[in-house]
């Protein structure tokens, strides 16, 4: 297990320039991360009080350079830590001792602290949060395997850049970053800076080419570019056999070793005893731990990674003796009889702790050929796949009905900081073997075919899992010993608890290895292969063809794909039609091409820590039960999903594997010399869901407040029941609270694995914060005002208090009464990562791809001392539900509305949640098996409640009402289609663009409202109008423009002015010719909106807005200049003043749209007026003529 840590000391400059002795990761701790630590520079300081370099003890000074006059200087700073790990498994500072009286000092004046013996758990435990620290647990892909079977990493050969999204390193084919300062070129391309990207250290012009990578010459001392200050831990269990010897690829015996070289601090512990102390801020030093001789040697590191003249040596036995632990392990004499070494068949743990503290060079070279132990393990994670430490488990053998008793306990333990627990015998401490337990028989606490994993205790703030039921399957291949037994999850238990058992496998290659003669016939051996001339590797293939009906379906390579990834981080599938494609995957994804290494007594073995899917669906296990595929037994293969395929490449490194030098291997041999043996272990992924509560602050129309102004953040305080006076409806002591959080303009997910960085909500905050947890109990949520007292707000602080109940099943909140200021939204949240492979849209299993979420209501949850938490939920009336699909469009976390095209942007949590505005609520989650979705590759769960498989989200919306220091102006647009009917499905989009700000420190507000989509960076918003239910005219809201008093004091101190004028333009977006409606002429009208906001000092700084809407351009594009609307809003205005500014746009079929203004060019309306005038004149002339005739006695009769 490798854990990685990023540290920093300066929040404004995360690249850590300059010394900051008491900030962030340094604050309150004796061990310092420093930019300058040369004691010679400190000695030059005339005034120690003002010196950038302080004397904080020898542990925080550079140890000096290598000797240049012969001999070898010991560059280590030994004695910083104690020689055993503390009770939590972490190094502990040794303090100031007789041997090292000046190791630590508190201040520059030399005064010493009484005790400098704190644990370094705050640095190395990924579950412990700290200011100036980010943790990345269980990272992958750092280690490779060399030609001699050593696991290794060498920063001079491969620059390593950590990819936090995928939780693994990316290794490059060249080292990068030179050692030394800004001008030195020593140790060219040797440095380890995991938090820098390839673009920052290589020539960017060469990165996308096939040519050799070219470092850009950056130096380790360039502090403003490189991310210094980090840490790394590595731990593994290993076994000692054959007197500390292993057989190499060359067939010869080699000493088992663990080698390290680098800088700065490195402490290596075996069985919690310090055996290699390379502490201090120093130049590169190294150590070699030899398990065959028992010797440990130290020396400074040469540029090629070798050790210079040995400066110091000791033995493993002497290290154990110095710690008083020599009696805790068994010893034998080394081959030459001079030292004690570990006895054979002993199991041990090695832990390495590494820090880069000196802000200069950072080297890392690591290699070892330890022999791993096949183990069954538990991995405990939260809903996002983050490790959960401190969970206590017990594994019991069980009867057919899964009943068990105390006497059937077979394993127990507590998860470590990586969330891992190896299943060990409670008496011997050795890893358990399910095969051995079964072989013992019922009388010896064995013979079990069923097991129950019982979670005894979970950390506070997490929901405990139910009992996990497991099934053991005996070996089925008789005397060939081709397969061991294996363990699977009980299906019903898996859907109830989210716990999933995947298999790991240790593969032993046979003595005789052959190529597969014919890819169409897996049972025919070809030419003999020399496995030691090249590399042997295994990959997992997934069957993605139609259900097989003929044996040829299984041999068709096009039906298979290479599987890359793991269950917690997700799988990717690559074509496997040809050997060339498989070789390319092996070269590009070596972590998923499992290379064989030498084992202790000869032979080759490979370990696949996690096999995807259900082990019972693998080809070779099906074959072992039912025989080779034939036309008579294809029913046995209908559930086939996977196989493990074996290959040999003549290339010494997998990265050089090609289709020409790679061959698939024959594995169907049954005799002693050709049988491939598989020993299975079980990896149990068990979820614990961490309780979280979301709160969102809105305006009176439920619009997110920070959408109006991102500075309008609000502080919320959470009080526990004993901190709150229910009768008085207020906290007992306002400053005595459980937790506090401030809303953010965009609340992003963090520590959420592949979901990290997704936007959850606007104007929102999340509880708990920092290291706090939401343990079971009752809480009260109170708004306690603006984020800081100096901020001008413009809204009334609500007095409403929201009651929250956290139970063993989730988080619940009271929405209060109808029409109050609180609403509660319930969402599904995230699917637990342990079952993610059952939701992704692949050919494995889509059981959880489609779900239905149904809102339920009921009384407040109550707690019964004997029965626990009690609920009375029923579906809401009327029923509120929606269907959701994993990965569909509009997904906030993982699930979006069913039927929405994937990739649709702009979704909010409201789109995928259900709301209640009265009382208490719950969300019931069930499978959607076939309602408008495919049922292919699904197990029908009928109406099984799946709530335990989802984290769920409880989001409390609390609205604020504006005060007089706030003014809002509503806007609207009117669309008319003339000349023909509004086409079915046709929509039209309007755009509002903000003008320049009237003040350099004031951002121009943008409108907020339903359907209004804004780009704050561009200063523009769009709104789309669709066809009305009747007629050809529709009105759409452009949202509300809101102005607050905060704008008049943007710095929070001085008043900037008494009035501010904001301008906006409103127009219709004309689609491209390809997307335009045939025959339609689109409006070219442009409107200008002017809003003058005044601060009325004599009225308590109340705000008033005077608004003018002007039409600058008519629909046909001609100049206009008509004042369409004037209105007044805010303080002192009356209803008669509230005329909504409205922009009207007319699109026409067959002719240009009518223009309403009577100014500018001759418009259709003007011609119409002229025509009416002429008609009127004619009528008047005729009437006059008729009256003349009457007076003259002429008849009106027309002849």
Buried (B, 14 or more C-beta within 10 A) or exposed (E): BBBBBBBBBBEEEBBBBEBBBEBBBBEEBBBBBBBBBBBEBBEEBEEBEEBBBBBBBBBBBBBBEBBEEEEBBBBBBBBBBBBBBBEBBBBBBBBBEEEBEEBBBBBBEEEBBEEBBBBBBBBBBBBBBBBBBBBBBBBBBBBBBBEBBBBBBBBBBBBBBBBBEBBBBBBBEBBBBBBBBEEBEEBBBBBBBBBBBBEBBBBEEBBEEEEEBBBBBBBBBBBEBBBBBBBBBBBBBBBBBBBBBBBBBEEEBBBBBBBBBBBBBBBBBBBBBBBBBBBBBBBBBBBBBBBBBBBBBBBBBBEEBEBBEEBBEBBBBBBBBBBEBBEEBEBBEBBEEEBBBBBBEBBBBBBBBBBBBBBBBBBBBBBBBBBBBBBBBBBBBBBBBBBBBBBBBBBBBBEEEBEBEEEBBBBBBEBBBBBBBBBBBEEEEEBBBBBEBBEBEEEEBBBBBBBBBBBEEBBEBBBBBBBBBBBBBEBBBEEBBBBBBBBBBBBEBBBBBBBBBBBBBBBBBBEBBBBBBEEEEBEEBBEEBEBBEBBBBBBBBBBBBEEBEEBEBBBBBEBBBBBBBBBBBBBBBBBBEEBEBBBBBBBBBBBBBBBBBBBBEEBBBBBBBBBBBBBBBBBBBBBBBBEEBEEEBBEBBEEBBBBBBBBBBBBEBBBBBBBEBBBBBBBBBEEEEBBBBBBBBBBBBBBBBBBBBBBBBBBBBBBBBBBBBBBBBBBBBBBBEEBBEEEEEBBEEEEEBBBBBBBBBEBEBEBBBBBBEBBBBBBBBBBBEEEBBBBBBBBBBBBBBBBEEEBBBBBBBBEBBBBBBBBEBBBBBBBBEEEBBBBBBBBBBBBBBBBBBBBBBBBBBBBBBBBBBBBBBBEEBEBEEEEEBEBEBEBBEEEBBBBBBBBBBBBBBBBBBBEBEEEBEEBBBBBBBBBBBBBBBBBBBBBBBEEEBEBEBBBEBEEEEBBBBBBBBBBBBBBBEBBBBBBBBBBBBBBBBBBEEBBEEBEBBBBBBBBEBBEEEBBBBBBBBEEBEBEBEEBBBBBBBEBBEEEBBBBBBBBBBBBBBBBBBBEEEEEBEEBBEBBBBBBBEBBEEEEEBEEBBBBBBBBBBBBBBBBBEEEEBBBBBBBBBBBBBBBBEBEBEBEBBBBBBBBEBEEEBBBBBBBBBBBBBEEBBBBBBEEBEEBBBBEEEEEEEEEEEEEEEEEEEEEEEEEEEEEEEEE
